[in-house]
């Protein structure tokens, strides 16, 4: 077993969607996993037990609120208590709010920035010393196509995701000689339950079937009119942890069906 496979993985926002798919991918590869999300303690324990039973790994769960520096410190402490120092940090947790910039509520701006950007900084800062000391670490930030281009009504989200790409580059430069890499993954449309209501709305409004509505929704931005599977993001995370990716650092990788190639 490679040294990195012995080091725990901390994945924020890993109880659903992309984060859950990443957690399944790394657990299946043998990593001890710290799950994180705003579930009830009972739901979290059930998910933790399911992972432990299915994959035969050590697994923990935290419901820490990472919208504050104190909440991030709590998550780090709980991860270390359950599994030890993480060698893999996946900053995946994110929230969204849409409104024109001139009408954007200040509290929503702060919420989006704190969870989508500041949490990634606090967690990286606190976990890097141990990664540097062990001469191995992977920081993978789940940014977005909106970390590379913009869309209307997404001032906070685009600012946070662009900032996450910039943070990734700084972390890569500062740790280039320590066996620690930092990369950002920038998905476009991903096939999660979050897009289903939009697809259904288009189908109902235009009297078309769901497949046609899905193609219309995705094709408005992507030349390739199909969404990425969450499992594909999980597989890319695994690749970035492997030996062949040891010199890939400081990148922002679009997984976007050609969105940013236009």
PECOR-V840074 format. One record per backbone hydrogen bond with DSSP energy under -0.5 kcal/mol. NH is the residue of the N-H (numbers start at 1). CO is the residue of the C=O. E is the energy in kcal/mol with one decimal. If there is no record, write none. Layout:
NH,CO,E ; NH,CO,E
//
This chain:
5,2,-0.8 ; 6,2,-0.6 ; 6,3,-1.4 ; 7,4,-1.1 ; 8,85,-0.6 ; 9,32,-2.8 ; 10,88,-2.9 ; 11,9,-0.5 ; 11,34,-1.8 ; 12,10,-0.5 ; 12,90,-2.2 ; 14,11,-0.5 ; 14,36,-2.5 ; 19,16,-0.6 ; 20,16,-1.4 ; 21,17,-1.9 ; 22,18,-2.4 ; 23,19,-2.3 ; 24,20,-2.4 ; 25,21,-2.1 ; 26,22,-2.6 ; 27,23,-2.3 ; 28,24,-2.4 ; 29,25,-1.1 ; 30,27,-1.5 ; 31,26,-2.3 ; 33,58,-1.7 ; 34,9,-3.1 ; 35,33,-0.7 ; 35,60,-2.9 ; 37,62,-1.9 ; 39,37,-1.4 ; 44,40,-2.9 ; 45,41,-2.4 ; 46,42,-2.1 ; 47,43,-2.3 ; 48,44,-2.6 ; 49,45,-2.6 ; 50,46,-2.0 ; 51,47,-2.2 ; 52,48,-2.4 ; 53,49,-2.7 ; 54,50,-2.4 ; 55,51,-2.6 ; 56,52,-1.6 ; 60,33,-2.3 ; 62,35,-1.6 ; 66,64,-1.0 ; 68,65,-0.8 ; 72,68,-1.8 ; 73,69,-2.3 ; 74,70,-2.1 ; 75,71,-2.0 ; 76,72,-2.3 ; 77,73,-2.5 ; 78,74,-2.7 ; 79,75,-2.2 ; 80,76,-2.5 ; 81,77,-2.2 ; 82,78,-1.9 ; 83,79,-3.1 ; 84,79,-1.0 ; 84,80,-0.7 ; 87,8,-2.1 ; 88,8,-1.9 ; 89,138,-2.9 ; 90,10,-3.0 ; 91,89,-0.6 ; 91,140,-1.8 ; 92,90,-1.3 ; 99,153,-1.6 ; 103,100,-2.1 ; 104,101,-1.1 ; 109,105,-2.0 ; 110,106,-2.4 ; 111,107,-1.8 ; 112,108,-2.5 ; 113,109,-2.5 ; 114,110,-2.5 ; 115,111,-2.0 ; 116,112,-2.4 ; 117,113,-1.8 ; 118,113,-2.4 ; 119,114,-1.9 ; 121,117,-1.6 ; 122,118,-2.7 ; 123,119,-2.6 ; 124,120,-2.0 ; 125,121,-3.1 ; 126,122,-2.1 ; 127,123,-1.8 ; 128,124,-2.2 ; 129,125,-0.6 ; 131,127,-1.6 ; 132,128,-3.2 ; 133,129,-2.1 ; 134,130,-1.9 ; 135,131,-0.9 ; 135,132,-0.5 ; 136,131,-1.6 ; 137,179,-1.7 ; 138,87,-2.5 ; 139,181,-2.5 ; 140,89,-2.9 ; 140,138,-0.6 ; 141,139,-0.5 ; 141,183,-2.7 ; 142,91,-2.5 ; 142,140,-0.6 ; 143,141,-1.4 ; 143,185,-1.9 ; 145,187,-2.6 ; 147,144,-2.4 ; 148,145,-1.8 ; 149,145,-2.2 ; 154,151,-1.1 ; 155,99,-0.5 ; 158,154,-3.0 ; 159,155,-2.2 ; 160,156,-2.7 ; 161,157,-2.7 ; 162,158,-2.6 ; 163,159,-2.1 ; 164,160,-2.0 ; 165,161,-1.5 ; 166,162,-1.9 ; 167,163,-2.8 ; 168,164,-2.2 ; 169,165,-1.8 ; 170,166,-1.9 ; 171,167,-2.6 ; 172,168,-2.2 ; 173,169,-2.1 ; 174,170,-2.6 ; 175,171,-1.2 ; 176,173,-1.0 ; 178,175,-1.7 ; 180,175,-1.1 ; 181,137,-2.1 ; 183,139,-2.3 ; 184,251,-2.7 ; 185,141,-2.4 ; 186,253,-3.4 ; 187,185,-0.6 ; 188,255,-2.2 ; 191,228,-3.0 ; 192,190,-1.9 ; 195,192,-1.7 ; 196,192,-0.5 ; 196,193,-0.7 ; 197,193,-0.6 ; 199,195,-2.0 ; 200,196,-2.6 ; 201,197,-2.1 ; 202,198,-2.0 ; 203,199,-2.3 ; 204,200,-2.3 ; 205,201,-2.6 ; 206,202,-2.3 ; 207,203,-1.2 ; 208,203,-1.4 ; 213,209,-2.3 ; 214,210,-2.7 ; 215,211,-2.2 ; 216,212,-2.0 ; 217,213,-2.5 ; 218,214,-2.7 ; 219,215,-2.5 ; 220,216,-1.0 ; 221,218,-1.7 ; 222,218,-3.0 ; 224,257,-2.2 ; 225,223,-0.7 ; 226,224,-0.9 ; 228,189,-2.5 ; 232,229,-0.9 ; 233,229,-1.0 ; 234,230,-1.9 ; 235,231,-2.2 ; 236,232,-1.8 ; 237,233,-2.2 ; 238,234,-2.0 ; 239,235,-2.1 ; 240,236,-2.3 ; 241,237,-0.9 ; 241,238,-0.8 ; 242,238,-0.6 ; 242,239,-1.4 ; 245,242,-1.2 ; 246,243,-1.7 ; 248,245,-1.7 ; 249,247,-0.8 ; 250,182,-3.6 ; 253,184,-3.0 ; 254,252,-0.7 ; 255,186,-2.2 ; 259,256,-1.8 ; 261,258,-1.2 ; 262,258,-0.5 ; 262,259,-1.0
//
